[in-house]
Amino acid sequence: MPRIIDKFNCVACGTCERVCIVGCIAQLEDKKRIINSSACVDCGACELSCPKKCISQN
């Protein structure tokens, strides 16, 4: 099940985007991130690396 980012708690650090092995995380205009769920391979690297723990499964 692909991950989702709680944009309210996201501090726009970019850690999730850097660790994503398939490059499915993109930066929005407000510098927060979004996950392309159709490209996500559900590895969990982004969730484990998020310092604010704002990434979870749907």
C-alpha atoms as one frame of an Amber mdcrd trajectory, in Angstrom:
protein
   0.000   0.000   0.000   1.589   3.325  -1.059   2.555   5.904   1.532   0.988
   9.342   2.044   2.509  12.503   3.508   0.702  14.541   6.149   1.412  17.960
   4.624   0.378  19.755   7.812   3.256  18.196   9.773   5.773  18.144   6.903
   8.654  20.573   7.487   9.850  20.362   3.852  13.273  18.944   4.735  13.411
  16.785   1.582  14.766  13.680   3.310  12.000  11.484   1.923  12.671  12.647
  -1.618  16.396  11.933  -1.282  15.919   8.370  -0.011  13.155   7.339  -2.430
  14.610   4.529  -4.547  12.189   5.051  -7.448  11.964   8.845  -7.435   8.213
   8.991  -6.860   8.336  11.911  -4.396   8.075  15.418  -5.813   8.328  18.899
  -4.333   5.296  21.182  -4.410   5.398  24.985  -4.703   5.314  25.339  -0.917
   8.383  23.023  -0.759   6.321  20.261   0.857   6.440  16.838  -0.770   3.867
  14.593  -2.414   4.091  10.889  -3.282   3.035   9.601  -6.697   1.132   6.545
  -5.467   1.112   4.850  -8.873   4.933   4.867  -8.952   5.475   3.976  -5.275
   6.881   0.453  -4.754   6.001   0.475  -1.037   9.551  -0.012   0.227   8.986
   2.180   3.293  12.296   4.054   3.063  10.583   7.449   3.109   8.501   6.591
   6.157  11.539   5.350   8.083  13.663   8.370   7.177  11.137  11.142   7.940
  12.356  13.066  10.999   8.828  14.285  11.790   7.193  10.878  11.182   4.554
  12.420   8.960   4.569   9.644   6.346   2.279   6.649   6.726   0.411   4.039
   4.724  -3.020   4.951   3.316
